[in-house]
Amino acid sequence: MPREMLKLRKGDAAIMIKKDGKIEMAGIDNKPLVDEKGMISPVILFAAAWVTKDKTLMGLMVENFKTCVRNSVFGPGAKEDLELIEKSAASAAVTNQVSNEAPEYEFNQTPEEKAKQDMEEARLRNLAADADPRVQRQMELMKKGAKSISTKPMEHHKLPDLPVEQTMVYQKASPEEQKRMKEEEQKKKAASAAVTLEPIEEGVK
């Protein structure tokens, strides 16, 4: 109803909730909070619930409100509105459930890792295209006279490792793990930079 129609008569009490959430009460001066029968003033009762905003209490009040609407306490129009809202919410919940059950795909490479992989694959294709049959035959002849042959995967096409901060593993790690990974990378770089020369034994050709 319009604000100007809300007029208090003698003995009435009211609560006003402002748009900023604050409340003002009227008609409660010189009245006990609890009457002789132990009944608490409904204005005070709701004001206390509104101020505390306890989640459990507010949830009970919302459910009580819905029950009253379903029982047409606030008229048939309010009942129809609530039914439409609940149907819409149920439909949205089903849609969300279906979308959540759909498989989720996650990229497991950073852009730098993807670019490095593409370059390595291109170099490997170029090496395969440039393979000379004569070189292959010479390799086979050399292997025939060898007493021991050791093989290892072909890695000529591979590029140096990326800095650790450009990898997906690093980006998904916790700050503590990232710090440890950076320290390990620095140790590896320092170890590879240190060149150790061993003395050549006499008689070894």
N, C-alpha and C positions, 0 to 999 in steps of 0.2 A: 504494500500500500504506500501511497505518497507520504513523505516525511511529515507534511503538514497535517495529515489525517491522524497521526499518532498522538492522541491527547490523553494525558493521565488524569484519572479521576481520583478522588480521595481514597486512599488505601492501596492504590495501584503502585507497582514498582516496574522499572524497566532498565535495560542495559543497552548501551550504545557502543558498537565496535567501530572505531574509526578506520579509515583506509590504511593508516600506518600500523594497525594492529592493536593500538591502545584502546582501553575501555573506559567508559564513564557510566555511572549508575545513578538512577534517580528514584525517589520515593522510598528510600531505605533509611532515611534519618529517623532516629528515635524509635527504631524497630529492632527487636531482638533477632539475632541470626537464627535462633532456633525457638519455635513457639512452645506452648505448654504441652503439645502432643508429641514433641520431638521432631517436628517437620522443619527442615531447613528451607529457607527462602530459595525458590528456584533461581532467582536472579543471582544470589550469592553462590549458589551451587555451580551454575554454569560459568560464572566469572572465575571461580577458583579453577575449574577444569581448563578454561581458556588460557589462564595465566601460566599454569604449570606445563601445559602442552605435553603431558605424558603420552608416549606413543601407544601404550596399551589402552589407556583410558580413552584417548581420542579415537582409537580403532573401534572400541565398544560403542562409542557415541555415534560413529558413522554407520555401523551396522544397525544400531537402533533406529537411526534416521531412515535407512533404507527399508527396514521392516514397516515403519509407520507409513512410508510412501506407498509400499506395496498394498497396505491395508486401506489405502485411499484416505488416510487421515488428512492429507493436504490436497485432496481433490483428485478427480480422474486425470486431469491434465498432467499433474506431477507424476502420477503412476505410469502414464504412457511415455513420458520423457525418460523416466528411469529404465523402462523396459527397452527402449531404443538404444540408450547408452550401453546397457549391459550386452545387448546383442552385438553391437559394434565392437565392444571390447573383446568379446568371445571370438569374433571373426578375426580380429587383429592378432589375438594370441595364437590361433591356429596357423595363421600365415607366418608368424615369427618362428613357430616350432618347426615348420617345414623348411624355412630358410636356414635355421640353425642346424638341421640334420643334413643339409647339403654338404658335400665334401669341401674341405677348406684346402686351398693350395697356398704354399708359402715358398717364396724364392729362397733358395739355399745358397745363393751366390751374390756377392756384391757386384756392382758394375765393373770394378777393376778386375775381379776374378773372372767374370764372364769375358771381358776383353782379352785377358791373358789366355784363357782357354781357346778362344777363337783364333788367336794368333798362332798358338801351338799347333792346332789342327791344320791351319793353312800351311805352316812350315812342313808339317808331316806329309801333307798331300804333295807339296812341291818336291820333297825329297824322293817320294815314291815315283813321281813323274820323271825325275831326272836320273833314275837308276839306270846305269849302263850295263847291258847284258855281258859285255866283255869283262867288266870289273867283277861281276858275280862269278864268272867262270874262273878268273884268276884266284878269287877267294877260295873257291872249292878246291883248286889244285894245291894251294898252300895248306889247306886243312888236311889233305890226304897224307902228307908226310909228317904231320905233327903227332907227338906222343900224347899230349894232353891239350884238350881244347876246353876253354872256359867261355861261357856265353853269359851275356847280361842284356837286359832290356835296352832297346834303342832309345836314347834320351837326347840325341843331338838337337831335336826339334824343341826341347823344353826350354822355357825362359827361366831366369833366376826367380827365386821366391819373392812374393810381394811383401812389402812392409806389413807387419802383423796387424796394424790398425786398419788395413784395407781388406781384411778377411772377415767373413761372416762369423766365424768362431769368436773373434775378438769383439765384434760389435754386439754379440749376444751375451758376452761374459759380464760378470759383476765388476765393479770398480777394482776390487781387490785382485780378481783374476786377471784383469787387464794390466794392472801394474806388474804382476808376476810375469805375464807373457812378454811385456816390453823388456823387462830385465833379462829374461832368457834370450830374447832376440839380440840384445846388445852383447851378451856373452858370446853368442855364436859368431857374431860379426868380428868381435875382438879375437876369437880363436882362429877364424879363417884368415885374418889379417896377419897373424904372427906366423912367419915362415921359419921352419926349423930345418937346418942343414945338418945331415949326418955325415961323418967321415967315411970316405970310400976305402974299403979294405984293399990291401995290396993283392995283386993276382986276380982280382975280379975284373973281367972284361965285359 
